[in-house]
Amino acid sequence: MSAPEIRFGLIGGGLMGKEFASACARWFHLAGDVPPVRLVAVCDHTPRNVDWFRRVPGVERFYGDYRALLADPSVDAAYVALPNLLHEEVCAAVLDAGKHLLGEKPFGIDLPANAGILAAARRNPGAFVRCSGEFPFYPGAQQLLRWHAEGRFGRILEARFAIRHSSDLDPAKPIGWKRQVRTNGAYGCMGDLGLHVQQVPFRLGFRPLSVAAVLSDVVRERPDGKGGTAACDTWDNATLLCRSRDAAGDEFPVTYEMKRMSPGAKNVVEYAVYGTEMAAVFSTDDPDAVRYTVGSGGEMDWARKVLGQRTAFPTITGPIFGFGFPDALLQMLASFACELRGQPVPFACATPEETRRSHLLMTAALRSEAEGRTVPVDGWDG
Ligand SMILES: NC(=O)c1ccc[n+]([C@@H]2O[C@H](COP(=O)([O-])OP(=O)(O)OC[C@H]3O[C@@H](n4cnc5c(N)ncnc54)[C@H](O)[C@@H]3O)[C@@H](O)[C@H]2O)c1
């Protein structure tokens, strides 16, 4: 017998809310034993944004206030895709309303807000809670994770995890909530992008012991969209160099790059792990493949392993066809649905504990930048 349907309510119908609706609407794309998911209700405080969702099959109820959506007994789970400022209030309300939660990074505007969401999760142990993060579901990223699980890398020498955008290079790009500390948080680009580069190393067991951060605030003001200008007071680029330790007890450098101003990069995510026996580099610029080299010195070749649609959760797509961002999102939601219903998953969405660790690292990075020195990343084990 198939698992019962998970009826989702969506709170925040912007960029990510629309992607989420699109993924739910093509659930039939998944070929395996994945619990059914349906988007039944949508909330956004802007009526125009709510109206957009009238085209999505299956959505029956439309709200302007998230409290009304949470009072709706037909909603089992909520996806919260709101500005960071609202994460704590709304995610905690979702959990206190007895719903399951898929939140968005950074899962709280700062460390205390993240602690507030985690406290709500502890108050409601029946609720299933995860945070969004789709990039680890790319086939090349999954292959890199499998190689690590098989112990193929040998002793880890170094690892690098990056996300790079370039649209902020345009000084005429209007300000939005993501470029202001009040709504986005003091982490700046790290809050917006951080978990995308942190989830995989954390899952690989690369624990940051200390961090030396270089944070750059390049653009100080932007058009406000009303003919004037507004202060753009968030960090644009962040590079974090961390002394890290893995489960084997080995220590090595891990670099985290989170950049909104990286010339030539649309939305590039890159995971690179270098070991004594193997090195592998995955980039969303080459989404169906992963590059690797094996051996220990001498003449070593870089090979490109082409995976096509070798996904964590099988789909109807032909195995030779390409993979992209909407596919990764669908894979991530399949993982959420399976885990919620107690089914085993090849890769789980980010846990509340992983978001807490993300906040610990980013909070330490802010201190490192402010004090101009390397600082310890404290509190890892709670
Ligand atoms: N997983 C990813 O790849 C990814 C990518 C981009 C953004 N995000 C995250 O998703 C979240 C949302 O980002 P976005 O890019 O979709 O933002 P967005 O600005 O496009 O959308 C936010 C939506 O929330 C609505 N909203 C604001 N306040 C509200 C309120 N009080 N009640 C109801 N609706 C309200 C806005 O009208 C807007 O439609 C953020 O946490 C961001 O960090 C994740």
The ligand as a MOL file (V3000), in Angstrom:
LIG
                    3D

  0  0  0     0  0            999 V3000
M  V30 BEGIN CTAB
M  V30 COUNTS 44 48 0 0 0
M  V30 BEGIN ATOM
M  V30 1 N 17.2890 26.8600 -1.8250 0
M  V30 2 C 17.6920 27.7990 -2.6590 0
M  V30 3 O 18.3680 27.5320 -3.6580 0
M  V30 4 C 17.3080 29.2150 -2.4200 0
M  V30 5 C 17.4600 30.1630 -3.4230 0
M  V30 6 C 17.0330 31.4710 -3.1750 0
M  V30 7 C 16.5150 31.8000 -1.9320 0
M  V30 8 N 16.4180 30.8430 -0.9610 0 CHG=1
M  V30 9 C 15.8550 31.1530 0.3790 0
M  V30 10 O 14.4440 31.1210 0.2620 0
M  V30 11 C 13.8580 32.1160 1.0940 0
M  V30 12 C 12.9980 33.0350 0.2040 0
M  V30 13 O 13.8190 33.5730 -0.8170 0
M  V30 14 P 13.2010 34.0050 -2.2310 0
M  V30 15 O 14.3710 34.1980 -3.1210 0
M  V30 16 O 12.1170 33.0890 -2.6250 0 CHG=-1
M  V30 17 O 12.6030 35.4180 -1.8070 0
M  V30 18 P 11.5090 36.2970 -2.5780 0
M  V30 19 O 11.7070 37.6830 -2.1120 0
M  V30 20 O 11.5140 36.0020 -4.0320 0
M  V30 21 O 10.1330 35.7240 -1.9890 0
M  V30 22 C 9.7020 35.9770 -0.6880 0
M  V30 23 C 8.1800 36.0390 -0.7240 0
M  V30 24 O 7.7000 36.1990 0.6300 0
M  V30 25 C 6.5940 37.0850 0.5800 0
M  V30 26 N 6.4200 37.6460 1.9350 0
M  V30 27 C 7.2230 38.5400 2.5580 0
M  V30 28 N 6.7390 38.7860 3.8020 0
M  V30 29 C 5.6530 38.0200 3.9520 0
M  V30 30 C 4.7260 37.8070 5.0310 0
M  V30 31 N 4.8410 38.4490 6.1960 0
M  V30 32 N 3.7080 36.9320 4.8450 0
M  V30 33 C 3.5670 36.2800 3.6520 0
M  V30 34 N 4.3970 36.4420 2.6130 0
M  V30 35 C 5.4230 37.2930 2.7590 0
M  V30 36 C 6.9560 38.1090 -0.4680 0
M  V30 37 O 5.8100 38.7930 -0.9720 0
M  V30 38 C 7.6260 37.2360 -1.5310 0
M  V30 39 O 6.6960 36.7760 -2.4950 0
M  V30 40 C 15.0170 32.8150 1.7940 0
M  V30 41 O 15.1940 32.2370 3.0420 0
M  V30 42 C 16.2270 32.5250 0.9120 0
M  V30 43 O 17.4300 32.4680 1.6350 0
M  V30 44 C 16.7890 29.5710 -1.1970 0
M  V30 END ATOM
M  V30 BEGIN BOND
M  V30 1 1 1 2
M  V30 2 2 2 3
M  V30 3 1 2 4
M  V30 4 1 4 5
M  V30 5 2 4 44
M  V30 6 2 5 6
M  V30 7 1 6 7
M  V30 8 2 7 8
M  V30 9 1 8 9
M  V30 10 1 8 44
M  V30 11 1 9 10
M  V30 12 1 9 42
M  V30 13 1 10 11
M  V30 14 1 11 12
M  V30 15 1 11 40
M  V30 16 1 12 13
M  V30 17 1 13 14
M  V30 18 2 14 15
M  V30 19 1 14 16
M  V30 20 1 14 17
M  V30 21 1 17 18
M  V30 22 2 18 19
M  V30 23 1 18 20
M  V30 24 1 18 21
M  V30 25 1 21 22
M  V30 26 1 22 23
M  V30 27 1 23 24
M  V30 28 1 23 38
M  V30 29 1 24 25
M  V30 30 1 25 26
M  V30 31 1 25 36
M  V30 32 1 26 27
M  V30 33 1 26 35
M  V30 34 2 27 28
M  V30 35 1 28 29
M  V30 36 1 29 30
M  V30 37 2 29 35
M  V30 38 1 30 31
M  V30 39 2 30 32
M  V30 40 1 32 33
M  V30 41 2 33 34
M  V30 42 1 34 35
M  V30 43 1 36 37
M  V30 44 1 36 38
M  V30 45 1 38 39
M  V30 46 1 40 41
M  V30 47 1 40 42
M  V30 48 1 42 43
M  V30 END BOND
M  V30 END CTAB
M  END
